[in-house]
Amino acid sequence: MCVVLTAKLALRPHIKPLLNGLILLATHSSLVEGGRKLAQVPTWIIEIFRAIDRYGGINSKSVRRMVHSDASDHLKERQLGLAASNKMSTIKPLVLGMNWMEEAEWRQLAVPFMLIHGDSDTVTPAAGVTSLREWCRNFLVGAHIIPGAGHTVMLEKSHEVNKLIEEFLDKQHLL
């Protein structure tokens, strides 16, 4: 959702001229159909399943969905805490109310940008950026799949991600 918000802001007439580049992490071209269906389930039912999903602590399905199995226990603990603190009563209206990007909008991103994804991201699988690569090929500077990382690629592989960001900024003459 954060990536869509960033891209939407990048299209605003008063912001667009100020941008020299975008770096999008763990993105997907649009809301997957499963998200729409899940959003129709009563919140209290989802919260019960989310609690069950967190069973097993740092080795729970909830944590494994977000971070790679090789992530540090510290990062897994942080993810578990985040999963417990995020309430569906907040997330659900965001998902349903979000004005997701369509192909025509993605094609309007006329600024150099780079995609970074974890190879084990099950929330927004790396395969989902295929359409983005096509739609935005004129401005796509790089699309990188980081091995051994999940949805939180920037936390799991910060050195690799930071290096890619630095290279992008240098290539765009922004350093």
Buried (B, 14 or more C-beta within 10 A) or exposed (E): BEBBEBBBEBBEEEEBEEBEBBBBBBBBBBBBEEBEEBBEEEBEEBEEEBEEBBEEEBEBEBBBBBBBEEBEEEBBEBBBEEBEEEEBEEBBEEBEEBEBBEBEBBBBBEBBBBBBBBBBBEBBBBEBBEEBEEBBEEBBBBBBBBEBBBBBBBBBBEEBBEEBBEBBBEBBEEE
